[in-house]
Every structure is written in C-alpha cells, then in structure tokens.
C-alpha cells in the first residue's frame, strides 16, 4: 500500500514503530500516543470531557453516571480527566460520579444487558463515551418508563446524528471544525507526496452539539 490511516486503541506502539522503521507513510487518527513524533489528527478529548461536565453542571445536575470507553484508550483517559476537572470547578465531589469501567460497558452492550449498569437510576445525568452506547442506553431507559431529558439527561461524544439523519438526535460533543477522517486523508496524501515533512500533531477544538437530550434535573424545574 502507499499509506496507512491507523486508528490505535491501546498498547499498540510496536505497530507504529514498525511502520516508522519501514518508512511507511501513516497518520494516526483520533488517539494520542505519548512521546511519539508522528502525524496525528484527533479531537481535544480533555476539553470534550470538560465541556460535558460543564454543560450538565450549569443545568444544575449534581449526580452523574459516566459510561466509560476502552479503559486504556487515550480518549477515555482524557475525557474522564476533563470531566473531573469540571466537577472540581463546580465543587461537585467525586462520590457524586459513578464511573462504569469500559470493559463492563462493552460486555453489557454485547450481551444486551446495559440496564444492569444504569439501574437503579440514582443520578440525574449520564455521560456516555460514545454515541453507539448512548442509543441503546436511551432504549433501556425508555423500556423502564423514563423519559429523556425529562427524567434523565444524556450527553455523549461523536455527534453521529449529524452524519446520519436517520439516527435520533442526541446531545453530543465533536469537532467544531473539520472532520477527522477527511483531514487525516489530506495529511496522508501530503505525507506520501513529501516524506520529509516534519511530524504534525493536529488537535481539533470541540463543542457541544445540543440536540435536546439534556435539561435541568427534574426536581429543579419550575
């Protein structure tokens, strides 16, 4: 092949080192790999986590469920760190955030058992690592008679409904500028054209796309 768009999950530095040693043009997508000089394009995940916490805290939420992604993923680490920064800013104690590890989330998703993780609903807001988990969470909440956002607010990441209008709207966080994949392709073509280019690390700012699945907690509504 002439080049590789590589989406690393975790613990895969040796693949990246192999591509580098082989002089294979590549671009890393959507993940931060520490202490590595390579073309990378990703969203600002720490800012995204912070914005999720800030958005919900400003609405008045004080009890949260955080459904994690893959536990060693840089995106999961950064998003949770950013969310916790927002909690500290709004003086919300760590005990008010129930964090479900990514492995448990993925296992429950595969076995159609997400309800076991999200009930009892001792929180007023859910933060989901990705929209692909947020949608079955919505179904589980509705199956138990809960309405979004009347009973539970939900915010997620990736803004998939913007690319696929068949999907229901979910308040989500994603790049405020370019699409990661499109930018990654352009960077890869430039790297193939000029292998001597210095490594580029592009971190895209993010914003909240409010599609109506968050609201003030029920007990504070007038």
C-alpha atoms as one frame of an Amber mdcrd trajectory, in Angstrom:
protein
   0.000   0.000   0.000   1.049   3.621  -0.410  -0.028   4.763   3.057  -1.966
   3.831   6.171  -4.646   5.600   8.189  -4.211   3.981  11.612  -6.700   4.113
  14.470  -4.745   2.867  17.517  -6.676   1.577  20.511  -4.050   0.981  23.194
  -0.766  -0.871  23.741  -0.008  -0.858  20.007   3.131   1.269  19.936   5.093
  -1.588  18.305   2.884  -1.373  15.212   3.614   2.325  14.932   7.330   1.735
  15.424   7.221  -0.939  12.712   5.555   1.444  10.236   8.141   4.101  11.077
  11.073   1.710  10.618   9.562   0.530   7.321   9.239   4.146   6.136   5.566
   3.577   5.516   3.596   6.850   5.324   0.894   6.834   8.006  -1.389   9.122
  10.000  -2.741   8.313  13.451  -6.458   9.020  13.837  -8.350  10.135  16.935
  -5.890   8.949  19.583  -2.985  10.461  21.491   0.172   8.342  21.701   2.563
   9.757  24.299   6.172  10.572  23.445   5.793   9.767  19.768   6.548  12.070
  16.852   4.116  11.133  14.106   1.392  12.702  12.015  -1.692  12.721  14.228
  -5.155  14.242  13.953  -7.596  13.996  16.832 -10.213  15.872  18.816  -9.384
  17.622  22.069 -10.806  14.868  24.262  -9.902  16.513  27.559 -11.733  19.662
  26.526 -14.640  17.485  25.403 -14.908  15.838  28.806 -14.719  19.223  30.487
 -17.467  20.648  28.270 -19.708  17.668  29.030 -19.303  18.243  32.767 -19.683
  21.994  32.466 -22.814  21.674  30.316 -24.524  19.391  32.820 -23.353  21.258
  35.920 -24.643  24.555  34.540 -28.045  22.908  34.111 -27.993  22.046  37.799
 -27.018  18.367  37.767 -25.083  17.080  40.767 -25.292  13.278  40.415 -23.844
  11.511  37.384 -23.288   8.167  35.687 -20.176   8.014  33.464 -20.172   5.123
  30.978 -16.517   4.705  30.028 -14.854   3.670  26.789 -11.949   1.231  26.496
 -10.114   1.741  29.760  -6.571   2.307  28.384  -7.679   4.423  25.427  -6.221
   7.935  25.451  -9.659   9.309  24.600 -11.223   7.647  27.645  -8.440   8.864
  29.939  -8.600  12.420  28.615 -12.402  12.673  28.585 -12.711  11.428  32.151
  -9.926  13.766  33.297 -11.658  16.695  31.621 -14.999  15.754  33.155 -13.458
  15.553  36.611 -11.885  18.978  36.103 -15.360  20.391  35.526 -16.623  18.619
  38.647 -13.877  20.226  40.724 -14.641  23.631  39.237 -18.301  23.297  40.277
 -17.323  21.818  43.666 -19.070  18.524  42.958 -17.480  15.688  44.973 -16.044
  12.621  43.293 -18.579  10.481  45.152 -21.311  12.097  43.036 -19.935  10.465
  39.874 -20.404   6.735  39.367 -17.869   5.588  36.770 -18.521   2.288  34.992
 -15.288   0.775  33.561 -15.138   0.381  29.805 -14.823  -3.400  29.876 -18.078
  -3.722  31.813 -19.803  -1.329  29.413 -18.620  -3.213  26.322 -19.549  -6.616
  27.790 -23.014  -5.376  28.771 -23.516  -3.831  25.334 -22.554  -7.080  23.577
 -24.895  -9.097  25.808 -27.784  -6.603  25.689 -27.552  -6.087  29.452 -26.944
  -2.345  29.730 -29.946  -1.976  32.036 -27.977  -3.806  34.723 -25.417  -0.984
  34.685 -27.735   2.011  34.552 -30.232   0.983  37.227 -31.076   1.927  39.879
 -31.144   5.470  38.493 -29.604   7.300  41.446 -28.329  10.031  39.117 -29.923
  12.741  37.008 -27.459  12.750  34.093 -25.499  10.217  32.040 -22.252  10.837
  30.189 -21.615   8.198  27.521 -18.160   7.751  25.990 -19.677   7.310  22.531
 -22.970   7.668  20.722 -23.033   3.966  19.816 -23.555   3.248  23.518 -25.861
   6.232  24.078 -28.537   4.900  21.727 -29.086   1.540  23.478 -28.970   3.410
  26.802 -31.884   5.532  25.595 -33.812   2.382  24.687 -33.115   0.850  28.108
 -34.274   3.973  29.932 -37.466   4.181  27.878 -38.176   0.487  28.456 -38.216
   1.287  32.187 -40.603   4.223  31.756 -38.020   7.023  31.941 -38.131   9.958
  29.561 -35.121  11.849  28.147 -34.441  14.572  29.132 -37.433  14.930  31.472
 -36.238  12.230  33.891 -32.591  11.731  32.865 -30.281  13.924  30.804 -27.837
  12.308  28.376 -24.715  13.669  26.683 -22.308  11.707  24.540 -19.472  12.014
  22.012 -19.099  11.767  18.182 -22.278  13.597  17.025 -23.243  10.702  14.767
 -26.716  12.070  14.075 -25.144  14.951  12.139 -23.798  12.473   9.566 -26.777
  10.121   9.626 -30.144  11.887   9.771 -31.869   8.530  10.320 -30.449   8.455
  13.850 -32.402  10.093  16.674 -30.838  13.338  17.952 -28.512  13.038  20.948
 -26.687  15.942  22.570 -23.100  15.151  21.696 -19.572  16.535  21.534 -17.409
  16.562  18.430 -15.008  18.661  16.387 -16.095  22.244  15.967 -14.171  22.483
  12.702 -13.086  19.736  10.304 -13.923  16.053  10.075 -11.094  13.936  11.490
 -11.165  11.366   8.682 -11.156  13.948   5.879  -8.288  15.872   7.451  -6.402
  12.626   8.062  -6.705  11.666   4.387  -5.341  15.042   3.292  -2.440  14.749
   5.737  -1.651  11.242   4.483  -1.612  12.369   0.849   0.738  15.194   1.795
   2.990  12.749   3.673   3.102  10.411   0.643   3.941  13.365  -1.595   6.675
  14.675   0.719   8.104  12.118   3.196  10.469  14.794   4.564   7.668  16.879
   6.106   8.087  17.382   9.872   5.590  15.410  12.011   2.295  17.236  12.547
   0.072  16.890  15.605  -3.333  18.427  14.906  -5.729  18.721  17.865  -9.170
  19.900  16.807 -11.252  22.007  19.200 -14.624  20.552  20.114 -18.020  21.900
  21.091 -21.355  20.708  22.420 -23.959  19.989  19.755 -27.152  20.421  21.755
 -29.778  18.159  20.203 -32.194  18.297  23.118 -31.334  15.313  25.328 -30.185
  17.437  28.286 -32.263  19.635  30.587 -32.274  20.799  34.225 -32.809  17.938
  36.667 -36.432  17.168  37.356 -36.523  18.428  40.924 -35.302  21.924  39.955
 -37.809  22.571  37.172 -40.436  25.226  37.775
